[in-house]
């Protein structure tokens, strides 16, 4: 049982670190501001859409990693509660 708890602890820590790294990457890539005097062509619009889509994908992955961490923490907590009940 201690091995299971250690595995859940490591999984929760790693998925938390992955989520933090993904959110850092999503926030590090900024979209260039556009002046109202600037003429936009299709390449400019395409670059903006691609940047926003990449940010959305990274945010989605970070949210999934955070959910995995929360599940690992919940399983760890449930397992630690179940151990005294089985031993007693």
C-alpha positions as CSV (number, residue, x, y, z in Angstrom):
1,X,0.0,0.0,0.0
2,X,2.9,2.3,0.7
3,X,4.1,1.8,-2.9
4,X,0.7,2.9,-4.2
5,X,0.8,6.0,-2.0
6,X,4.3,6.9,-3.2
7,X,3.3,6.4,-6.9
8,X,0.2,8.6,-6.4
9,X,2.4,11.3,-4.8
10,X,4.9,11.2,-7.6
11,X,2.2,11.3,-10.2
12,X,0.5,14.3,-8.6
13,X,3.7,16.2,-8.3
14,X,4.7,15.5,-11.9
15,X,1.3,16.4,-13.4
16,X,1.4,19.6,-11.3
17,X,4.8,20.5,-12.8
18,X,3.6,19.7,-16.3
19,X,0.6,21.9,-15.8
20,X,2.7,24.8,-14.5
21,X,5.1,24.4,-17.5
22,X,2.3,24.4,-20.0
23,X,0.6,27.5,-18.5
24,X,4.0,29.3,-18.5
25,X,4.4,28.5,-22.2
26,X,0.9,29.6,-23.0
27,X,1.5,32.9,-21.2
28,X,4.9,33.5,-22.7
29,X,3.7,33.7,-26.2
30,X,2.0,37.0,-26.7
31,X,0.0,38.2,-29.6
32,X,1.3,41.3,-31.3
33,X,-0.8,44.4,-31.0
34,X,-2.2,45.9,-34.2
35,X,-2.5,49.6,-34.8
36,X,-5.7,51.0,-36.1
37,X,-3.7,52.6,-38.9
38,X,-2.2,49.3,-40.0
39,X,-3.5,47.5,-43.1
40,X,-4.0,43.8,-42.3
41,X,-3.5,41.2,-45.0
42,X,-4.3,37.5,-44.9
43,X,-0.9,36.5,-43.6
44,X,-1.2,38.8,-40.6
45,X,-4.7,37.5,-39.8
46,X,-3.4,33.9,-40.2
47,X,-0.5,34.6,-37.8
48,X,-2.8,36.0,-35.2
49,X,-5.3,33.1,-35.4
50,X,-2.4,30.6,-35.2
51,X,-1.0,32.3,-32.1
52,X,-4.4,32.3,-30.4
53,X,-5.0,28.7,-31.3
54,X,-1.7,27.6,-30.0
55,X,-2.3,29.4,-26.7
56,X,-5.7,27.7,-26.4
57,X,-4.2,24.3,-27.0
58,X,-1.6,24.9,-24.4
59,X,-4.2,26.1,-21.9
60,X,-6.4,23.0,-22.6
61,X,-3.4,20.7,-22.0
62,X,-2.5,22.5,-18.8
63,X,-6.1,22.2,-17.6
64,X,-6.0,18.5,-18.3
65,X,-2.7,18.1,-16.4
66,X,-4.2,20.0,-13.5
67,X,-7.2,17.7,-13.5
68,X,-4.9,14.7,-13.5
69,X,-3.0,16.1,-10.5
70,X,-6.3,16.7,-8.7
71,X,-7.4,13.2,-9.4
72,X,-4.1,11.8,-8.1
73,X,-4.3,13.9,-4.9
74,X,-7.9,12.7,-4.4
75,X,-6.9,9.1,-4.9
76,X,-4.0,9.6,-2.5
77,X,-6.3,11.1,0.1
78,X,-8.9,8.3,-0.3
79,X,-6.2,5.6,-0.1
80,X,-4.7,7.2,3.1
81,X,-8.2,7.2,4.6
82,X,-8.8,3.6,3.6
83,X,-5.6,2.3,5.1
84,X,-6.6,2.9,8.8
85,X,-10.1,1.5,8.2
86,X,-8.6,-1.8,6.8
87,X,-6.0,-2.1,9.5
88,X,-8.4,-1.4,12.4
